[in-house]
Amino acid sequence: MSFGGPAFILAIIAMAMIAGVVKSWIRASHGLPEPERERGHRRRSRNRGDSDEVVQLKAENRLLTDRLEASEDRLAVLERIVTDRGYSLAEEIEALRDRPAGNGTTADSGVPLNFKDREEA
């Protein structure tokens, strides 16, 4: 076989094609994605679709971030209410303990509370 003849060139082309097929088969059998082509035809068409999806995901991310911040603010308010109410509840229980046991005929059935001495949170 002559190195300068057309058979040698065809043999090189055939080996390159066989190597490409074997490489694609190995990548497919291992579940690897196809490599990006250098010309960028596929990349441009994917980027248009990705940009719409990315814009949609960014908008959803902003919405979820706003909801999370609002939930954190509400949680802080609820924690304040619960801790203040817990202190007030303890005062009410102590006031019930200190109240003399009556026969229940009094018109005022409420619990006397001392709000002036209450601590500020």
mmCIF file of the C-alpha atoms, coordinates in Angstrom:
data_MODEL
# 
_entry.id   MODEL 
# 
loop_
_atom_site.group_PDB 
_atom_site.id 
_atom_site.type_symbol 
_atom_site.label_atom_id 
_atom_site.label_alt_id 
_atom_site.label_comp_id 
_atom_site.label_asym_id 
_atom_site.label_entity_id 
_atom_site.label_seq_id 
_atom_site.pdbx_PDB_ins_code 
_atom_site.Cartn_x 
_atom_site.Cartn_y 
_atom_site.Cartn_z 
_atom_site.occupancy 
_atom_site.B_iso_or_equiv 
_atom_site.pdbx_formal_charge 
_atom_site.auth_seq_id 
_atom_site.auth_comp_id 
_atom_site.auth_asym_id 
_atom_site.auth_atom_id 
_atom_site.pdbx_PDB_model_num 
ATOM 1   C CA . MET A 1 1   ? 0.000   0.000  0.000  1.00 0.00 ? 1   MET A CA 1 
ATOM 2   C CA . SER A 1 2   ? 1.367   3.341  -1.042 1.00 0.00 ? 2   SER A CA 1 
ATOM 3   C CA . PHE A 1 3   ? 1.252   6.238  1.398  1.00 0.00 ? 3   PHE A CA 1 
ATOM 4   C CA . GLY A 1 4   ? 0.490   8.746  -1.334 1.00 0.00 ? 4   GLY A CA 1 
ATOM 5   C CA . GLY A 1 5   ? -2.346  6.939  -3.070 1.00 0.00 ? 5   GLY A CA 1 
ATOM 6   C CA . PRO A 1 6   ? -6.091  7.406  -2.761 1.00 0.00 ? 6   PRO A CA 1 
ATOM 7   C CA . ALA A 1 7   ? -6.484  4.130  -0.845 1.00 0.00 ? 7   ALA A CA 1 
ATOM 8   C CA . PHE A 1 8   ? -4.388  5.516  2.027  1.00 0.00 ? 8   PHE A CA 1 
ATOM 9   C CA . ILE A 1 9   ? -6.521  8.687  2.253  1.00 0.00 ? 9   ILE A CA 1 
ATOM 10  C CA . LEU A 1 10  ? -9.735  6.644  2.187  1.00 0.00 ? 10  LEU A CA 1 
ATOM 11  C CA . ALA A 1 11  ? -8.323  4.374  4.932  1.00 0.00 ? 11  ALA A CA 1 
ATOM 12  C CA . ILE A 1 12  ? -7.620  7.404  7.160  1.00 0.00 ? 12  ILE A CA 1 
ATOM 13  C CA . ILE A 1 13  ? -11.139 8.747  6.571  1.00 0.00 ? 13  ILE A CA 1 
ATOM 14  C CA . ALA A 1 14  ? -12.659 5.325  7.310  1.00 0.00 ? 14  ALA A CA 1 
ATOM 15  C CA . MET A 1 15  ? -10.662 5.001  10.564 1.00 0.00 ? 15  MET A CA 1 
ATOM 16  C CA . ALA A 1 16  ? -11.767 8.498  11.670 1.00 0.00 ? 16  ALA A CA 1 
ATOM 17  C CA . MET A 1 17  ? -15.410 7.673  10.961 1.00 0.00 ? 17  MET A CA 1 
ATOM 18  C CA . ILE A 1 18  ? -15.192 4.329  12.783 1.00 0.00 ? 18  ILE A CA 1 
ATOM 19  C CA . ALA A 1 19  ? -13.525 6.049  15.760 1.00 0.00 ? 19  ALA A CA 1 
ATOM 20  C CA . GLY A 1 20  ? -16.344 8.636  15.856 1.00 0.00 ? 20  GLY A CA 1 
ATOM 21  C CA . VAL A 1 21  ? -19.005 5.926  15.788 1.00 0.00 ? 21  VAL A CA 1 
ATOM 22  C CA . VAL A 1 22  ? -17.244 3.936  18.544 1.00 0.00 ? 22  VAL A CA 1 
ATOM 23  C CA . LYS A 1 23  ? -16.848 7.093  20.642 1.00 0.00 ? 23  LYS A CA 1 
ATOM 24  C CA . SER A 1 24  ? -20.555 7.954  20.257 1.00 0.00 ? 24  SER A CA 1 
ATOM 25  C CA . TRP A 1 25  ? -21.544 4.393  21.145 1.00 0.00 ? 25  TRP A CA 1 
ATOM 26  C CA . ILE A 1 26  ? -19.382 4.444  24.305 1.00 0.00 ? 26  ILE A CA 1 
ATOM 27  C CA . ARG A 1 27  ? -20.816 7.824  25.379 1.00 0.00 ? 27  ARG A CA 1 
ATOM 28  C CA . ALA A 1 28  ? -24.374 6.600  24.772 1.00 0.00 ? 28  ALA A CA 1 
ATOM 29  C CA . SER A 1 29  ? -23.834 3.333  26.633 1.00 0.00 ? 29  SER A CA 1 
ATOM 30  C CA . HIS A 1 30  ? -22.568 5.245  29.698 1.00 0.00 ? 30  HIS A CA 1 
ATOM 31  C CA . GLY A 1 31  ? -25.381 7.794  29.540 1.00 0.00 ? 31  GLY A CA 1 
ATOM 32  C CA . LEU A 1 32  ? -23.158 10.787 28.817 1.00 0.00 ? 32  LEU A CA 1 
ATOM 33  C CA . PRO A 1 33  ? -24.606 13.743 26.872 1.00 0.00 ? 33  PRO A CA 1 
ATOM 34  C CA . GLU A 1 34  ? -23.568 14.531 23.348 1.00 0.00 ? 34  GLU A CA 1 
ATOM 35  C CA . PRO A 1 35  ? -20.771 17.098 23.149 1.00 0.00 ? 35  PRO A CA 1 
ATOM 36  C CA . GLU A 1 36  ? -21.674 20.620 21.978 1.00 0.00 ? 36  GLU A CA 1 
ATOM 37  C CA . ARG A 1 37  ? -20.753 21.371 18.400 1.00 0.00 ? 37  ARG A CA 1 
ATOM 38  C CA . GLU A 1 38  ? -18.314 24.204 17.754 1.00 0.00 ? 38  GLU A CA 1 
ATOM 39  C CA . ARG A 1 39  ? -20.408 25.839 15.037 1.00 0.00 ? 39  ARG A CA 1 
ATOM 40  C CA . GLY A 1 40  ? -23.030 26.915 17.565 1.00 0.00 ? 40  GLY A CA 1 
ATOM 41  C CA . HIS A 1 41  ? -26.160 26.133 15.551 1.00 0.00 ? 41  HIS A CA 1 
ATOM 42  C CA . ARG A 1 42  ? -27.655 24.012 18.304 1.00 0.00 ? 42  ARG A CA 1 
ATOM 43  C CA . ARG A 1 43  ? -26.385 26.313 21.012 1.00 0.00 ? 43  ARG A CA 1 
ATOM 44  C CA . ARG A 1 44  ? -28.228 29.328 19.578 1.00 0.00 ? 44  ARG A CA 1 
ATOM 45  C CA . SER A 1 45  ? -31.519 27.483 19.314 1.00 0.00 ? 45  SER A CA 1 
ATOM 46  C CA . ARG A 1 46  ? -31.172 26.125 22.860 1.00 0.00 ? 46  ARG A CA 1 
ATOM 47  C CA . ASN A 1 47  ? -30.231 29.507 24.301 1.00 0.00 ? 47  ASN A CA 1 
ATOM 48  C CA . ARG A 1 48  ? -33.435 31.082 23.009 1.00 0.00 ? 48  ARG A CA 1 
ATOM 49  C CA . GLY A 1 49  ? -35.472 28.415 24.773 1.00 0.00 ? 49  GLY A CA 1 
ATOM 50  C CA . ASP A 1 50  ? -33.286 28.578 27.857 1.00 0.00 ? 50  ASP A CA 1 
ATOM 51  C CA . SER A 1 51  ? -33.545 32.356 28.080 1.00 0.00 ? 51  SER A CA 1 
ATOM 52  C CA . ASP A 1 52  ? -37.353 32.172 28.240 1.00 0.00 ? 52  ASP A CA 1 
ATOM 53  C CA . GLU A 1 53  ? -37.119 29.448 30.837 1.00 0.00 ? 53  GLU A CA 1 
ATOM 54  C CA . VAL A 1 54  ? -34.464 31.355 32.777 1.00 0.00 ? 54  VAL A CA 1 
ATOM 55  C CA . VAL A 1 55  ? -36.594 34.519 32.761 1.00 0.00 ? 55  VAL A CA 1 
ATOM 56  C CA . GLN A 1 56  ? -39.574 32.521 34.012 1.00 0.00 ? 56  GLN A CA 1 
ATOM 57  C CA . LEU A 1 57  ? -37.501 30.862 36.739 1.00 0.00 ? 57  LEU A CA 1 
ATOM 58  C CA . LYS A 1 58  ? -36.050 34.213 37.835 1.00 0.00 ? 58  LYS A CA 1 
ATOM 59  C CA . ALA A 1 59  ? -39.544 35.685 38.131 1.00 0.00 ? 59  ALA A CA 1 
ATOM 60  C CA . GLU A 1 60  ? -40.674 32.677 40.152 1.00 0.00 ? 60  GLU A CA 1 
ATOM 61  C CA . ASN A 1 61  ? -37.570 32.980 42.324 1.00 0.00 ? 61  ASN A CA 1 
ATOM 62  C CA . ARG A 1 62  ? -38.356 36.662 43.024 1.00 0.00 ? 62  ARG A CA 1 
ATOM 63  C CA . LEU A 1 63  ? -41.935 35.763 43.928 1.00 0.00 ? 63  LEU A CA 1 
ATOM 64  C CA . LEU A 1 64  ? -40.847 32.990 46.278 1.00 0.00 ? 64  LEU A CA 1 
ATOM 65  C CA . THR A 1 65  ? -38.204 35.221 47.870 1.00 0.00 ? 65  THR A CA 1 
ATOM 66  C CA . ASP A 1 66  ? -40.824 37.910 48.519 1.00 0.00 ? 66  ASP A CA 1 
ATOM 67  C CA . ARG A 1 67  ? -43.153 35.322 50.035 1.00 0.00 ? 67  ARG A CA 1 
ATOM 68  C CA . LEU A 1 68  ? -40.368 34.017 52.258 1.00 0.00 ? 68  LEU A CA 1 
ATOM 69  C CA . GLU A 1 69  ? -39.520 37.521 53.487 1.00 0.00 ? 69  GLU A CA 1 
ATOM 70  C CA . ALA A 1 70  ? -43.195 38.212 54.218 1.00 0.00 ? 70  ALA A CA 1 
ATOM 71  C CA . SER A 1 71  ? -43.441 34.897 56.083 1.00 0.00 ? 71  SER A CA 1 
ATOM 72  C CA . GLU A 1 72  ? -40.357 35.758 58.132 1.00 0.00 ? 72  GLU A CA 1 
ATOM 73  C CA . ASP A 1 73  ? -41.912 39.115 59.065 1.00 0.00 ? 73  ASP A CA 1 
ATOM 74  C CA . ARG A 1 74  ? -45.176 37.432 60.048 1.00 0.00 ? 74  ARG A CA 1 
ATOM 75  C CA . LEU A 1 75  ? -43.287 34.838 62.069 1.00 0.00 ? 75  LEU A CA 1 
ATOM 76  C CA . ALA A 1 76  ? -41.471 37.571 63.985 1.00 0.00 ? 76  ALA A CA 1 
ATOM 77  C CA . VAL A 1 77  ? -44.799 39.259 64.791 1.00 0.00 ? 77  VAL A CA 1 
ATOM 78  C CA . LEU A 1 78  ? -46.339 35.955 65.883 1.00 0.00 ? 78  LEU A CA 1 
ATOM 79  C CA . GLU A 1 79  ? -43.353 35.194 68.100 1.00 0.00 ? 79  GLU A CA 1 
ATOM 80  C CA . ARG A 1 80  ? -43.789 38.570 69.763 1.00 0.00 ? 80  ARG A CA 1 
ATOM 81  C CA . ILE A 1 81  ? -47.509 37.954 70.283 1.00 0.00 ? 81  ILE A CA 1 
ATOM 82  C CA . VAL A 1 82  ? -46.929 34.481 71.695 1.00 0.00 ? 82  VAL A CA 1 
ATOM 83  C CA . THR A 1 83  ? -44.238 35.599 74.095 1.00 0.00 ? 83  THR A CA 1 
ATOM 84  C CA . ASP A 1 84  ? -46.269 38.619 75.254 1.00 0.00 ? 84  ASP A CA 1 
ATOM 85  C CA . ARG A 1 85  ? -49.407 36.503 75.574 1.00 0.00 ? 85  ARG A CA 1 
ATOM 86  C CA . GLY A 1 86  ? -47.452 33.863 77.493 1.00 0.00 ? 86  GLY A CA 1 
ATOM 87  C CA . TYR A 1 87  ? -46.418 36.447 80.064 1.00 0.00 ? 87  TYR A CA 1 
ATOM 88  C CA . SER A 1 88  ? -49.968 37.772 80.278 1.00 0.00 ? 88  SER A CA 1 
ATOM 89  C CA . LEU A 1 89  ? -51.324 34.246 80.643 1.00 0.00 ? 89  LEU A CA 1 
ATOM 90  C CA . ALA A 1 90  ? -48.960 33.588 83.542 1.00 0.00 ? 90  ALA A CA 1 
ATOM 91  C CA . GLU A 1 91  ? -50.237 36.761 85.231 1.00 0.00 ? 91  GLU A CA 1 
ATOM 92  C CA . GLU A 1 92  ? -53.846 35.661 84.737 1.00 0.00 ? 92  GLU A CA 1 
ATOM 93  C CA . ILE A 1 93  ? -53.136 32.235 86.252 1.00 0.00 ? 93  ILE A CA 1 
ATOM 94  C CA . GLU A 1 94  ? -51.468 33.840 89.278 1.00 0.00 ? 94  GLU A CA 1 
ATOM 95  C CA . ALA A 1 95  ? -54.412 36.215 89.651 1.00 0.00 ? 95  ALA A CA 1 
ATOM 96  C CA . LEU A 1 96  ? -56.805 33.255 89.669 1.00 0.00 ? 96  LEU A CA 1 
ATOM 97  C CA . ARG A 1 97  ? -54.763 31.561 92.370 1.00 0.00 ? 97  ARG A CA 1 
ATOM 98  C CA . ASP A 1 98  ? -54.729 34.686 94.534 1.00 0.00 ? 98  ASP A CA 1 
ATOM 99  C CA . ARG A 1 99  ? -58.491 35.260 94.213 1.00 0.00 ? 99  ARG A CA 1 
ATOM 100 C CA . PRO A 1 100 ? -60.506 34.024 97.170 1.00 0.00 ? 100 PRO A CA 1 
ATOM 101 C CA . ALA A 1 101 ? -62.856 31.185 96.446 1.00 0.00 ? 101 ALA A CA 1 
ATOM 102 C CA . GLY A 1 102 ? -66.385 32.574 96.320 1.00 0.00 ? 102 GLY A CA 1 
ATOM 103 C CA . ASN A 1 103 ? -69.764 31.091 95.795 1.00 0.00 ? 103 ASN A CA 1 
ATOM 104 C CA . GLY A 1 104 ? -69.934 32.442 92.245 1.00 0.00 ? 104 GLY A CA 1 
ATOM 105 C CA . THR A 1 105 ? -72.735 34.942 92.897 1.00 0.00 ? 105 THR A CA 1 
ATOM 106 C CA . THR A 1 106 ? -70.678 38.040 92.196 1.00 0.00 ? 106 THR A CA 1 
ATOM 107 C CA . ALA A 1 107 ? -71.640 40.075 89.168 1.00 0.00 ? 107 ALA A CA 1 
ATOM 108 C CA . ASP A 1 108 ? -68.028 40.526 88.153 1.00 0.00 ? 108 ASP A CA 1 
ATOM 109 C CA . SER A 1 109 ? -66.713 37.182 86.987 1.00 0.00 ? 109 SER A CA 1 
ATOM 110 C CA . GLY A 1 110 ? -63.584 38.639 85.408 1.00 0.00 ? 110 GLY A CA 1 
ATOM 111 C CA . VAL A 1 111 ? -60.075 38.241 86.705 1.00 0.00 ? 111 VAL A CA 1 
ATOM 112 C CA . PRO A 1 112 ? -58.422 41.361 88.129 1.00 0.00 ? 112 PRO A CA 1 
ATOM 113 C CA . LEU A 1 113 ? -55.197 42.057 86.316 1.00 0.00 ? 113 LEU A CA 1 
ATOM 114 C CA . ASN A 1 114 ? -52.447 44.468 87.174 1.00 0.00 ? 114 ASN A CA 1 
ATOM 115 C CA . PHE A 1 115 ? -51.366 45.849 83.800 1.00 0.00 ? 115 PHE A CA 1 
ATOM 116 C CA . LYS A 1 116 ? -49.418 48.782 85.247 1.00 0.00 ? 116 LYS A CA 1 
ATOM 117 C CA . ASP A 1 117 ? -46.594 46.603 86.581 1.00 0.00 ? 117 ASP A CA 1 
ATOM 118 C CA . ARG A 1 118 ? -46.244 44.607 83.382 1.00 0.00 ? 118 ARG A CA 1 
ATOM 119 C CA . GLU A 1 119 ? -42.803 44.295 81.838 1.00 0.00 ? 119 GLU A CA 1 
ATOM 120 C CA . GLU A 1 120 ? -42.111 45.544 78.340 1.00 0.00 ? 120 GLU A CA 1 
ATOM 121 C CA . ALA A 1 121 ? -40.725 42.998 75.908 1.00 0.00 ? 121 ALA A CA 1 
# 
